Amino acid sequence: MNTLLVSGGLLVDELSVRPMDVLIQDGHVQAILPPGRAPTAADVLDASGLHILPGVVDAHVHFNEPGRTDWEGFLTGSTAAAAGGVTTVCDMPLNCHPPTLDARALTLKRGPVADHALIDYAFWGGLVPESLEHAAELQREGVIGVKAFLCDSGLAEYPHLDDFNLLDAMQTCAELGLLLGLHAEDAAETRRLGELARAAGHNTPLDWARSRPPSTEGDAVRRALEFARETGNDVRLHFVHISTSAAARLIGEARATGQDVSLETCPHYLALDESDLERLGNAGKCAPPLRGRHEVEGLWQALLNGTIDWVASDHSPCPPSMKDTDTIWSAWGGIGGVQTLLPVLLTEGFFARGLSLPRLVTLTAGNPSRRLGLYARKGALEIGSDADLVLVDLAHEWTLTETDLRTRWRGNPFLGKTFRGQVVLTMVRGTVVWRDGAARVKPGFGRLVSA
């Protein structure tokens, strides 16, 4: 038997921070014991002066494999994730080609991902108007949920759901018990406002943001919640990358009345605002767009009061040529951030706003793994759980540079930012995958996990 003792650190779970040793056997947590109480292990990892956190479960990444690995692939994407303390990623069904809309596409995806992943991973399935009949087969193949757009996705092969399709999708997902993830921006409003802005020659990043005001998100969320009530509240709903406090409040109120609904937000909505969009230019384009500072602070309130269920990166990079365009309208909308998810929450949350470390663990590990059917194999350090953990030095202050990044393209909106708290080591199933600034396993070490 292979045994490893992680000793001397402060263990953080969803309830407390306390000195504990973690005994790992054959890739699983065997015991959690007070210092000095663990039996002899074959190897010892000294975590003195460090905090031991469950590895981050990033529930929303776009690693684009197969078909668009020139944007990002699992080799570079999962390396960046490991560098940021992420031990499981949940890959979205679009941007890869073909999109993951049926069992055949899922099979095409599994092979190359298995060859390239450094950390563990799960798959979202996709849902477009023409693929509703494939939802059941995707579920049988182990997807954690299906993702749909309520507005233009930016890809012709991934059309959005109109109201009729949305109702059908909800009814199908309710019958299957399948989680339905929604990108919620109103299609008619965003199309009309975008057309008006382009006709008027408004081509700046701020013009993009103003063509997708907070109301476009709120209206889409409100309508989806109303449709869910029409199904008898039987559909399991999840709203991805919510960017406004009003939309978060709508979802929280619906949950309080008994609707089975959850929501996530992203580090860039918690740390960046419209002034950063002006500074970043096309590189800061994403959908929904970066908001005003009052929305940033409103999201923090929703996060601190428990309305927001988890934080995910929505990592969606692209080649520089797709950002370096003449107008904001033709630039790709996506931001890279899987490597900086945890540093942003430590810096802007724990240090700046009093976010507790146990609550941070809930937001980055416990809640996403529970909702997606991966708990407690993932998202926890409990007896029998996979030994997925990250050692963090909270005393270390550092500045992000291009040489730190492990993504395919060195684009990250937090370049030049000084962070407090640094990932020292990342472990997946008892094996160190990242340490001392380098990957420590070969591609293909990562494994598929299913709901």
Disulfide bonds with the S-S distance in Angstrom:
none
